[in-house]
Amino acid sequence: MKALDLEFANEMLTGVGEEVDKTAPKRWRAEAAAEKAEAFRKGRL
C-alpha cells in the first residue's frame, strides 16, 4: 500500500504540463532504506 502512496503523491505533486518522473518513488524508497540501515548501524555501535 505504501508503494502506491508514493506513486500517487508523485503524480499529484507534478505540476500541470510536466512529465511525471516514474523513477522517483523507487529512488525515494532506496533513500529511505539507506537511512534506516544507517540508523540501525549507529544503534548497534
For each residue, the residues with C-beta under 8 A, 3 or more apart:
1: 4 5
2: 5 6
3: 6 7 25 29
4: 1 7 8
5: 1 2 8 9
6: 2 3 9 10 24 25 28 29
7: 3 4 10 11 25
8: 4 5 11 12
9: 5 6 12 13
10: 6 7 13 14 20 21 24 25
11: 7 8 14 20
12: 8 9
13: 9 10
14: 10 11 18 19 20 21
15: 18
16:
17:
18: 14 15
19: 14
20: 10 11 14
21: 10 14 24
22: 25
23: 26 27
24: 6 10 21 27 28
25: 3 6 7 10 22 28 29
26: 23 29 30
27: 23 24 30 31
28: 6 24 25 31 32
29: 3 6 25 26 32 33
30: 26 27 33 34
31: 27 28 34 35
32: 28 29 35 36
33: 29 30 36 37
34: 30 31 37 38
35: 31 32 38 39
36: 32 33 39 40
37: 33 34 40 41
38: 34 35 41 42
39: 35 36 42 43
40: 36 37 43 44
41: 37 38 44 45
42: 38 39 45
43: 39 40
44: 40 41
45: 41 42
